Amino acid sequence: MIGLGMTAPVAAFSGIPPGLHVAELAWIVLAGAGNVAGLLLAYEAMRRGKVSIVAPISSTEGAIAALLAVATGETLGVPTAVLLGLIAAGVVLASLTSSDDEAGVHTIEATLLAGAAACCFGASLFATARVSNALPLVWAVIPPRVVGVAVVALPLLITRRVRIEAAAVPLVLTSGVCEVEGFAAFSLGARHSVAVSAVLASQFAAFAALAAFVLFRERLRVAQVLGITMIAVCVALLSAIRA
């Protein structure tokens, strides 16, 4: 709802853009629905299985969006394609967590749900890029906010199942602002290359692992260190060849 409060006034003030047609509306719906569906599927997967398995599968969303971009006509040079593949592999490694403290077993249903979540996230990223290329930036950012409020937030408010502790309010506000800014940054990058932007945007797993290490003194696994190193090196090389 925070994100919607930031973007809705801008969209309303700017009015209906001239490029908004049936095709663009379809991409807007897919962008919003894919993001929310991906979140719901990922949460359900984590409820049924282990985070250490669900997270790496879900983090392939950037690679899926990149494949969709290439399949629909975006061209990539061989060096760029190889580096994007290595970055995607690094993201998966960086998202690996320890299963030592996790109770229960991992089910095939959890794996399938995680895969479905990755597909939904990937489709949402690709659709967001298509919207960004056809319409003003705010129209690419607002769909997940609208769908999220309509499908998740409002039902929870109506049933009075939302409880936010006072101490969590700053974190909730920060999360909403960062999410909107992140989608805006991806949308702008996607105007130049959907595949590159999608893979780079999926690095949140690596940043989360580093933040947990710095802020909460959580130990990084060898695979995570390798993944983060792969990402850093490959992003530097990608920047060099794309400059």
N, C-alpha and C positions, 0 to 999 in steps of 0.2 A: 504494500500500500504506500510505503514511503516513496518508492520509485515512481509509482503512478502519480503521486502528488507532485513530483518534480517535473514529470514530462507532459501530463495531461494539459496543464494551462498553456504550455508552449504550442502543443498541437492544435488546441482550440483557437489560440490567437492567430496562428498562421493560416488557419482555414483549410479547406479541402484543396490539395495540390492538383494541378491540371493533369499530372501523369497517373492519377489513381484510377485504374480500370479493373475489370474483373480479374485479370491475371495477377495484378498487384495485390488485390484483396485476398486472393487465394494464398499468396506467399505470406501475407501478414497473418492470416489464420494459422498457417503451418508453423510460422516462427513462434507464435505465442503458444499454440497447443503442444508443439514438440518440446519446448522448454519445460512446461509444467508437467507434461506426461513423463518426461525423462526424470524429473525430480521425484515424482511419486513412485515410479518404477525403481529408482535407485534406493529410495528409503525402504521400500518393501523388500528389495533384494538384501539389504543390510539386516532387516528384521529376520529374514529366513536363513541367512548365511553369514559368512565371515567377511568383515571389512577388508581384511588382507587379500581377499580374492575378488570381492566386488569392486573395490576402488580401481585396481589396474584395468579391469575390463571396461568400466565406465569411462575411464580416462582416454579411451581410443576415439572419443567423439571428434576430435580435431582431424584425425586421419580419415574418418568416415566422411566428414564434410569436404576434405581435400579430394577424396576419390570421386565424390559427387561433382565437384567442380571440374575435375579432369574429364569425367564421363560426359559432361555437357559442353565440352569444347575448350576449356582453359588449357593452354599449353605450358609445359614446364621443361626446361632444359634438363639433361641427365644429371649434372651436378646438383641442381636445385632439388630434383626429385629424390636423389640419394640422401642429401642432407635432411630433407623433410622426413624421410623414413627413419633416419637415425634419431632425429629429435622426437618423433612419435614413440620410438622404442625407449628413449631416455625418459619420456614422461611416464610410460608404463612402469619402468624400473623405479622411478622416484616415488611413485604412488604406492609401492609395496610397503606394507606394514607388518609388524610382528604378530604372529598368531599365537604366541606363547600364552598370553593372558586371555584369550578368547575362549569362552565356553561353548559347548555344543558342537555340532557337526555342520559341514557345508553341504547343501542340497543342490541337486541339478536344477531345481526350480530357481534357486538364487542366482545361479550362473546364467540361466536363460533370461531372467529379469534384468540382470546387469547388462547383458548384451542388448536387450531391447531398449534399455535406458540409453546406452551409447548410441544406438541408431536414432532414437528420438532427439537426443542432444545434437547429433551430427546433422540431422535434417533441419533442425531449428537454426543452427549456425548458417547452413547453406541458404535457407530461406531468408534469414536476416540479411545476408549479403546481397541477395537478389533485390530485396526491398530497398536497401541502402543505395544500390546502383540506379534505382528507378525513381526514388522519392527523396524528399528532404530527410535529414538525419533523424529527426525526432520520430518519424514514422517507422524507422527500423528499430528504435529503442523501446517504443511503447507496447508492442504486442504482448510480450511475456508478462508485463505488469498488469495489463487489462485482464488477460486470461487468469493469471494468478489470483487477482482480487476476486474475480467472478466465481472461480471454481473452488478456491481454497479459503481465502480470507473471509469473504462474506458469509459462507456457510458456518465457519467457526464462530464468527461474531454473533450470528443469529442464534446459534445453539449455546452461546456463552461458554465455549470451550477454550477461549484464548486467555492465557494468563501470562503476563510479562512482569517479572520482578523489576523493581526500580533500578537495581544495579545493572540489569541487562539492557536498559533503554539506550545508553550510549553505544553499545555494541550493535544493537538493532539498527540504529540510525546510521552508524558507520557502514554497516553491511549494505543497507539500501543505497546509500550514496555511491559506494565503491562498485556495486553491481551495475548501476546505471552508467557510471563513467567507463567501466570495462566494456559494456556492450557498445557504447558510443565509440570507443577507441577501436574495437574490432570492426565496427561498421565502416569507419573511415579507412582502415587498412584494407578491408575487403574491396574497396573501390579500385584498388591497384592489383591485388591478387587474392582471390578467395582462398585458394589452397594454402598459400604461405601464411596468411592471417589466421586461418582456422587452426593450423598446427601450432603456431606460436601462441595463440590464445589458450590452448589447452595446457599450458605450462603451470597452471595454478597448483597442480599437485606438487611440483617441485618447490614452488614458493611456500606452500603450506608446510612441507617437510622442513625447509630451512627455518621458517618462522617458529615451528615447534622446537627445533633444536636451539635457537637463539633465545626465545622467550621462556620456554618451559623446560629447557635442559633435557629434552627427549633425545635418546640415542638414535643415530642414523645407522641403518643397516648398510652393509657393504654394497648391496645392490642399489640402495638409494644414493649413496655417494657416487657410484659409477654412473647412475642415471643423470644426476645433477651435473656431473662433469661432462658427460656426453652432450647434454643440452647446451651448456655454456660454450663448449668448443664449437659445436655445429652451428649455433646461432651466430657466433663471431664469423665463422667461415661463410655462412649464408649472407650476412650483412656485407661481407667483402665482395662476394661475387655478384650481389644484386645492386651494389653501389654504382 
